[in-house]
């Protein structure tokens, strides 16, 4: 429910000034610098922005929405006055307003990244100038790392909200089939339903993949799953290094700095006319970071393979 409240607030805020865009004439072909828009001043955006700027090798201007959707109208005027050749938007708010800004300016490419569950914002709906980088590692890659960690895994559980992560689960089904494992699914609508959903599938699975679904991935749910999976001696894989540090056995994240390099390469291809945004769509992140908690492995009786330990970006072995 908290995830939907964020989305509704975002959409309502944008709607307040959306009508103003209809009066803006379609601009001449864009030939200015690349405009980078960050949703707020979070440190997480700084590394991909730095990498993007250094790899792109062309003029770049950075704008900060400061987490305030009411700044969108003012910021729009500043950005579009530059006649940017491309917009690189990081975070959900920046990505959504950039899409809205360009609904009548589809000659202006919009590249987004670091948007959790980008599907729920309709970023790819109705405009062929928008393309992006997914914020989650492909399910097949996650499953492969799980099998490297414990080759005996046969059944992987996933709890999800069908309205938000149904497409991710569809990919997971295909990946599971290719890798010869069974996917055991359980859909929920509210965060409070997670405990019951887990109990319904726990005895039928060897491992649990926790998706970056805002209905599932709450602090309360992660804390409960960490304790419960340990009690049930179940392999539990999350989506952030913090989850692994807190006690989840393993977490697999996109390599954040590498997102900037990947975005720069995608932007260069579009600006050079080698590819069209609509043909690119949303690409999976190319780099990953793997976090492994050896203390948790010991508690659930798992001895990770040497290959799994060697591939980990960070290993936690504390109390």
N, C-alpha and C positions, 0 to 999 in steps of 0.2 A: 504493500500500500504506500510506503514512504517513497518508493521509486516512482509510482504513478503521480504522487503529489508534486514531485519535482518536475515531471514532464508537463503536467497541467499548468503549473506556475509559469514555466518557460513559454508554453504555447500562448497562454493568455497575455503574458507580457509583450510578446512579439506582435500579437494581434492588435494591440493598442496603437502601434505605429505602422503596421503593415499597409494600411490604406494609403499612406503618404507615398509609397513607392510607385503607385500607379500613375502618379503625375510626373514622374521623372522620365525624361525622354531617353530613348536608347542611345547609349554613348557610342562615340566613334571607336574604331578598333583600339584595343588597349595596347600601350607601348611603354608604360611606366615600370617602376620597380615591382618586385614581388612583395605583396603585403602579407605579413604574418600576424594572425590574430590569436591571442591566447584568451581563454575564458576568464582566467584570473591570474594572480601572481604566484601561484603554487610553484614550489621549487621543482616539482616533477616535470614541468614544461621547459625548464631552462636548458637542460642537456640536449633534448632533441632540437630545440631552436638553435642552439650554438652549432650543433653538427650540421643542421640544414643550411645555415648561413655559410659555414666554411666550405661545404661540399658544392653548393649551388654556383658559386663564383659569378654572381651578378648582384646588382643593387637590391637590398632588402630593407623594408621598413617594418618595425614591430609595433603592434598596437595591443593594449591590454583592456579587455572588457571589464576587468576588476570585479567579476562576479555579479555585475549589476546590469540586468536586462534593460533597465531604463536608459542606460548609456548608449544603447544600440543606435538610436537615431542620430545622435551627435557623432558617434564614431563612424557611422556609415558615410556621412558627409566628408569626413576627413579622409577616409580610405578611398572613396570613389573619386575625390578631387585629384588623387595621384594618377588616375587612369592606370591602375595596376595591371600588369600582364597576367597575374595569377594570384589567387588568395590561398594561403596555407592556414587552415584553421585547426587549432588544437583545443579539444574539450567540447562537450556537448553544446554549451551555449554559443561558443564562437562558431561552431560548425552550422548550427541551425540558423543563426542570423545571417551568416554568409550565404547560405542557400536562399534565404528569403530575399536578401539584397539583390541577388542575381536572377531572380525569376523572370525579369524582363531584360536581362543582359546575359543571355546564354552564350555569348562569345567570350565571356570571362570565366576561365576555369576555376573551380573551387576544389581544393584537395583537403580532406579532413583526416585527422588521426587522433588517437587517444580518446575515443568516444565509446564508452561502455554501452553495449547493446544498441548499436547505431540504428538498427532496424526500427526501433520504437519511435524514432524522431522522423521517420519518412525521408531520410536524407537522399535516398536514391529515387524517390518517387517524382515522376513528371518532369525531370530536368536531365538533359544528357551532358551538362557541363560539370557535373559533380562526380568525383571519384575519391577513393580513400584507402586507408590502411586499417585493417581490423584490429581491435584492441585485445583480441584473444588468440592464443596459439591454436592452430587447427586441432580438432579432436584426435585425428589420426596420429599426430606427433605426440600428443599427451599419452595416448594409449601405448605407443611404442616405448616411451620412457617408462611407463608403468610396468610393461612386460620385461624391460631390461632390468628394472629393479627387482621384480619377482616373476620369473618365467612361468610359475604355476598358476597365474591368474587365468581364470576361465570365464568368470561372470563379473561385469563391471556395472555398478549401480549409478544412476544419475537421477537427481531430484531437480525439477525445474518448473518454472511458470510457462505454460504453453504460449501465452500471449507475448512473452518477451524473448524467450530463448528457444522457441519451437524449431526455428531454422537451424540453430546450432545442434540440437538433438538429432535433426534429420541428417546432418553431416556425420554425427557420431554413429548413427546406425550403419551408414555406408562404410565408415572406417572400421567399425567392429566386425562387420562381415568380411572385409578384406583380411583382417588380422586373425580371424578365426576365434573371436571371443563373443560372448553373448552380452547384449546390452539390456539391463533390467531397468525399466523406466518407471518413474512415479511423479505425476504432475500435482502441483499445489497452486493455490491462488493467493494465500496469505502467509507471511513469515511464521505465524503461530502454528501452521500446519506441518512444519518441517519434522518435528519430533515424531509425530504419528506416521508420517510418510517413511521416515527412516526405519522405524520399527516394523513396518509392513514388508520391507525388502531386505533387512539386515541379514536374515538367516539364509537368503538365497544368493548372496553375492560374496566375492572374494576381495573386492576393492570398491571404493566409492570415489567418483569424480565430482568435486564441488564446482559447479559452474559459476561464473561471475554474473549471476542473476541477482538483481537487487532484492527480489522477494526471498531468495535463498541466502544470499551472502550478507547477512547482518552480523554485527558483533556478537549478539546473543547466540545466534545459530552456530557461528564458527566456534565459539567457546564450548557450546554443548556438544557439537560434533567431535571436537578434539578429545574431550573426555570420554565420550561414548565409544568412539572408534578404538580408543586405547583399551577401554574396558572389554570390548568385543574382539580385540586383537585383529582389527580390520585395517587394511591399507587404505589410507585416506589422503587424497591428493587435492590440493587447493590451487588458488590462482595468484598468490602473492607471497613474497618473501616474508612478510610479517606473519602470515598464517603459519608458515613453517617454523619461524622463530618461536611462536607461541605454543607449538606442539603438534601441528599437523605434520604427518610424515614427510610429504614432499609437496612442493609447489613449483609450477612452471609458468613463467612470465615472459612476455615479449622483452627483448633487449631494448630498453628505452632509448639510449643514445643512438642505436642502430636505426630506430624509426626515423630519425632526422636524416640519416644518409639515404635510406630507402626513399623517403619523401622527395629528397633532392633529385635522385635519379628519375623518379616518376615525373616530377615537374619538368626536368630538362627534356624528357621525351615528348611531353605535350607541347612545350614552348617551341621545340624544334620541328613540330609537325609530324613527328614519327608515329605518334599514337594520339587517339582521340579519347577524352575522358570517359565517354559513354562506353567505349570498347574495353577500357581497363576495368571499370567497376570497382569493387572493393577487394584489395589484395590481402593475403595473410601476411602477418609480420614475418620477416625473414630470419631474424635472430631470436634466440631464446636464452633465458637464464633459468637455471635449475637450482632449487634450494632443497637440501636434504637434512632432516633432523635425525641423527644417528641415535640420540638418546631415546627418541620415540621408537625407532626401529628395534632397539634392545628391549623396550618394554612390551612390544607386541610379539616378540620372538622372531623377528625377521633379521636375517643376515644379508645385507645388500651385496650384490655382486661387485667385484672390484671395478668393473667397467662403469657401473652406475655411480659409484663414489667418485671415480676419476672424471666423469662428465659433469658432475655438479659444479655450479659456479660458486656456491657457498655451502659449507657444511657446518651444521650446528651440533655441538657435542657437549653442551653444558647441562647443568642440572635442570 
